[in-house]
Amino acid sequence: LVTGAGLLIRTFAALKEVNPGFRPQGVLSLRLAIPRNKYGSDEKVAAFCQRILEQVRALPGVDAAGMSNRILLGGPSGMSSVFFERANQEPGTLDATDDTTATPDYFSAAGIPVLQGRPFTEQDTMTAPLVVVVDQQVARRAWPGENPIGKRMRSSPNSAWAEVVGVVGHVRHESLESGQRMQIYWNYLQRARDRMVLMVRTSG
């Protein structure tokens, strides 16, 4: 029993030293299920999210508010593959990646650092060119030694190309104990989801 307790304490101490890739201090989260029978189109779903974010940002003590379709450290999600362009080579493929839909302020609300380029903006609309943000592991694997900003990727061989506009830090989405899959973020105005998580960073 003493040995087991000692191992448990050592494990807990080790996990406290693990960097999850985001800053959870002062963050509140809320899961949202947006009814498609009321908001039947992607445009209406995105507009609903926009209205919520505008009202939440106006509240006292709110420093940032954003949304994504996944809650941080919420467990595993489905895997997908993406196809990417390489300079003077055949297009490449990344398997077993995590797809996340996110709003522009999601990264600041979650405390995920933007390492290169920019996050999404409200100008990245459905009628604007498709854009994507990748984590640093995707950038290293897809374009080693190259600047990933301005490169292109897509979610299937026949889908439209999306331009990489930003690179963010890698996040441990599933657990603190294990290495995680590479992460790709799509703009919520261009790929709406009706299951979203509101994240609010507060002061005080």
Salt bridges, closest charged atoms under 4 A:
ASP42 OD1 - ARG36 NH2 3.05
GLU85 OE2 - ARG152 NH2 2.70
ASP98 OD2 - ARG70 NH1 3.18
ASP98 OD1 - ARG181 NH2 2.81
ASP99 OD2 - ARG191 NH1 3.87
ASP105 OD2 - ARG57 NE 3.21
ASP124 OD2 - ARG118 NH1 2.96
ASP135 OD2 - HIS170 ND1 2.60
GLU146 OE1 - LYS151 NZ 3.36
GLU174 OE2 - ARG181 NH1 3.29
ASP194 OD2 - ARG36 NE 2.83
ASP194 OD1 - ARG195 NH1 3.65
